[in-house]
Amino acid sequence: MANLHKFSVQEALNRPTQASSSVLTDDGQVKDTAGSVIAVMVSINGFTAADKIELKNSTDNSGTALISFVATAAAQSWMFTPGTDIEFSTAIYADVTKSGGTCSITTVYI
């Protein structure tokens, strides 16, 4: 759990309210420097069971996956909002492994 940042109530109230977002439909860089993920929304259609989407701590797909979504059906949607930010110390990269179909990955980060 080293990548989680916990805030006291006062810290949370004093946090900057400006966040950025990225929408990808395939592999790609979400953020090219270190950052923290606040939320991820994933929608898939035409995927095969075990196809996956991972957010990696890297500028490319070689880094460690810190968030993973694995398909269990052809069409699904997920919304992930961790109770604390998930910190990426290098960069944030979305890696999509699929045998077919389409996806949309919306990542909210600071």
C-alpha positions in Angstrom: 0.0 0.0 0.0 3.0 2.3 -0.4 1.4 4.1 -3.3 -1.6 5.3 -1.4 -1.7 8.8 0.1 -4.0 9.3 3.1 -5.3 12.7 4.0 -6.5 13.9 7.3 -9.9 15.6 7.2 -8.3 19.0 7.3 -5.8 18.1 4.6 -8.6 16.9 2.4 -10.6 20.1 2.9 -7.5 22.1 1.9 -6.6 20.2 -1.2 -6.5 22.0 -4.5 -9.7 21.3 -6.4 -8.2 21.4 -9.9 -7.9 18.0 -11.5 -7.2 16.9 -15.0 -8.7 14.1 -17.1 -7.7 11.9 -20.0 -9.9 9.9 -22.3 -8.2 7.1 -24.2 -9.6 4.3 -26.5 -6.3 2.3 -26.7 -2.8 2.2 -25.2 -1.5 5.6 -24.4 0.0 8.0 -21.9 -2.4 9.5 -19.4 0.2 11.8 -17.8 3.9 12.1 -18.7 5.1 12.9 -15.2 4.3 11.6 -11.7 0.7 12.1 -10.5 -2.1 10.6 -8.5 -5.2 8.9 -9.8 -8.5 10.1 -8.2 -10.9 8.1 -10.4 -11.1 5.8 -13.4 -14.1 5.1 -15.6 -13.9 2.2 -18.0 -16.4 1.0 -20.6 -15.8 -2.0 -22.9 -17.7 -3.6 -25.7 -16.8 -6.7 -27.7 -14.0 -7.7 -25.3 -13.2 -11.4 -24.5 -13.1 -12.7 -21.0 -9.6 -12.1 -19.5 -8.9 -9.1 -21.8 -7.6 -6.3 -19.5 -6.9 -2.6 -19.0 -4.1 -1.6 -16.7 -2.8 1.7 -15.5 1.0 1.5 -15.1 3.6 3.5 -13.3 5.6 4.3 -16.4 5.8 6.4 -19.5 5.2 3.3 -21.6 3.7 -0.2 -21.1 6.8 -1.6 -19.3 6.0 -0.3 -15.9 4.3 -1.9 -12.9 0.5 -2.1 -13.1 -1.0 -0.2 -10.1 -4.7 -0.5 -11.3 -6.1 -3.4 -13.3 -9.5 -4.1 -14.8 -10.1 -7.6 -16.2 -13.1 -8.4 -18.4 -15.5 -11.1 -17.3 -18.0 -10.4 -20.1 -18.1 -8.8 -23.5 -19.8 -5.6 -22.5 -19.1 -4.0 -19.1 -18.6 -0.7 -17.4 -16.6 0.1 -14.2 -16.2 3.2 -12.0 -13.3 3.1 -9.6 -12.9 5.8 -7.0 -10.4 4.8 -4.3 -10.8 6.2 -0.9 -7.3 7.7 -1.2 -5.3 8.8 -4.3 -3.2 6.2 -5.9 0.3 7.7 -6.5 2.2 7.0 -9.7 5.9 8.1 -9.1 7.0 8.0 -12.7 4.0 8.7 -15.0 0.6 7.2 -15.8 0.2 4.9 -18.8 -2.9 3.0 -19.9 -2.1 -0.5 -21.3 -5.0 -2.2 -23.1 -4.7 -5.9 -23.9 -7.6 -7.1 -26.0 -8.4 -9.6 -28.7 -11.1 -7.3 -30.2 -13.8 -4.8 -29.4 -13.6 -1.2 -28.2 -13.0 0.6 -24.9 -13.1 4.0 -23.4 -10.8 4.8 -20.4 -11.4 8.1 -18.6 -8.8 8.8 -15.9 -9.1 11.7 -13.5 -5.8 12.7 -11.9 -3.8 15.4 -10.2 
